Amino acid sequence: MQTKILLDEEEIPRRWYNVLADLPSPMDPPLHPQTQKPVGPGDLSALFPMELIRQEMSPDRFIDIPAEVRDVLTLWRPSPLYRAKRLEQFLKTPAKIYYKWEGVSPAGSHKTNTSVPQAYYNMKAGIERIATETGAGQWGSALAFATMLYDLQCTIYMVRSSYTQKPYRKSMMHVWGAECIPSPSTKTKSGQAMLAKDPDTPGSLGGAISEAVEDAATHSNTNYSLGSVLNHVCLHQTVIGLECREQLQKVDDYPDVVIGCVGGGSNFAGISFPFAGDKMTGKHKEIDIIGVEPASCPSLTKGMYAYDFGDVAGLTPLLKMFTLGHDFIPPSIHAGGLRYHGDSPIVSRLVHDGVMRAVAYHQSEVFDAALTFARTEGIIVAPETSHAVKAAIDQALECRKTGEAKTILFNCSGHGNFDMSAYDAFHAKQLVDYEYPDELIKQSLARLPKIS
Amino acid sequence: MPLIGFLINPVAGLGGTVGLKGSDGVAEKALMLGAVPRSGERALLMLNQVRRKDILFFTCAGPMGEEILKKAGTSLINIIHHPAPDTTAADTREACRRFLSENVDLIVFCGGDGTARDVFDVTGSQIPVLGLPAGVKMYSGVFALDPSAAASVLDNLESTGRRDAEILDIDEEAYRSGTLATRLYGIARVPVLGEKIQPAKNIFEEQDEERAKDEIARFITRVMLPDTYYIIGAGSTTERIATHLGVKKTILGVDVLMNGRMVAEDADEKTLLSFLDEKTPARIIISPIGSQGFIFGRGTQQISAEVIRRVGLDNIIVVATPAKCRATPSLHVDTGDPSLDSAFPESLQVISGYSIARRKNVGR
């Protein structure tokens, strides 16, 4: 039995897969925050280069990956697909567990799969600086790496609680030449407003997005870049799932279950969209696709499917997605990258349509799973990734009960080498099992008038 | 043979059920309001659970110990003090002086913070003490969780450890007028058996705490339902909810609100039950008492087992700030009705911020 299933560099996908092409009906369009009319390419041009706007709205099933981008991707792609033999043995499960290891990228996670093409298209468009936000720092460091490759300046608004919790992520950004600012900051109007409201706020991804968007919109040489949620970001991540399908084919397998953790949804989209396409086009109707989110920020499992802003200040277009409300500041869990009130509109749509489903776990149970993984497979995963590990283990244990030999595939999206304080807190039994009081909220929402 | 000094404050807890927040100097008023002494009953509950038969009890004649020991079938009793019929704090202190001269291994007293203070006045840290909770306020760290915890301390006395425990007391006059003024009165020694001794109540007044209370209040006021009685327990976190509604709440009393208005201030059990006779939905909003984690049974005796039953276990909202949550490893219920206590779910959601909750196990 093979432990690592590897592809040649020649086998890095040449095209990204656009799942929009296989949806049975078009998506609800993003709406302009002021007019509430569908946004056109012009509305986004202050923030994004035209090629990314084109990809955001493209109906094409496949979009070519530029040769210059593929050349950079060879630094870590194709990433290995592992058969988790030791974990299987430990769990005494008849299931086969595979994990796609994205922690081999320079920044240590899947995020570079989109930071590189995004920086590339901005460079091509003559942009000099990119502003962005980061939660746990995975995206910030990935964009810092990518902008360095193309000689762009990079300003990163990092959620304050992570800025203090994960100082080494900030150091990585500095190594790659980026500027990292704790958010909310006094540099932007929206940051000032957040600080005026609450000077001690831990910050949130939604708040940091507001700052980065404002920075980009008010500087003509500057564009904005988002590390998740948007269609073009999910598109870039599909290299993960496309490679997985090839790798599994080499061992004559195909997944029954596909799992990824969900904050904004991009790593989950990356591993699952090619398989969701197979499901929607009837090639593999039975595949079970599971997004895993924290119980403290359970947008897919407890949120509402509605139009909402992508940020705290209400600067972004209104997106139809599962949301807990753009003013919701999730508790400071260690999986900072999953602290987002909304979700990718495509992931939301697919969950809403039943193509995918979602589950939520508490903080301490996912760390327990991560520990099991580290002690069997060796890899110490990021707190975000531990959510996917937990779901995979639960699926495998379910197989032990039923005796089914399912093939389980999960995205091992990043390493936790800068998250050791979180593991320390787990060992000291200091992790808090936050959750979202959905019952109280639902009861109070039930009496609100319906707005069409 | 262990030598135990045993004393009961017969009027402890009298003020609680009638909303007096303490019994010091108001025992008569409480009895007139229909309060029934319960401290003897609590002591009996403990004695009935003690398995060993080799304990020599030193105690006071009559209701301060002797009656209950006899009721429990204890034969090894040594009467060391004969109080007058209307027992006072002076009797508690006199009994403790006798316990000291008898060189007892442990003093077990049944009462509240006031009794703890009286005992401590005499014993200091010379002899370990163990409180059996029967008062209105039990902020001190000398109290066992419940009668059965106290009984197991006696059964395992030789293998228990010792630790320091703060004696706190609250200015009862200030307490009744809505100010929570506690002070450290002294450090006593308590026998330690696992985790079952109540740690001293912490009161948080950090900046962070104030923000957290506002976040909780902002959330609760958002999800409050119309035409529903909200029975709001004591404490500064629940008080903040009323403040957000523009209502002035008694910090230590139980108040009833509906549609953002005060319906009954500082309600006693009878008043609460009178609301619950109607067919109107009701909810209880309550905060655990400091690091003890008690949500029912300590300090909020107005919210009796009957009140909780009528409101329904599904309609209890527990709130606590993050710092209080940290100092409260689990929640506890001790309503005095064991079947109700065991009907509580294994864990409850505690609202600790705006749209933020955390799960806490419920001990009983």
Interface residues (C-beta under 8 A of the other chain):
Chain A: D198 D200 S296 L324 G325 F328 I329 P330 P331 H362 V432 D433 Y434 E435 Y436 P437 L440 I441 Q443 S444 R447
Chain B: Q207 D208 R211 F219 R222 V223 M224 L225 P226 I317 P322 C325 Q349 I351 G353 Y354 S355 I356 A357 R358 R359
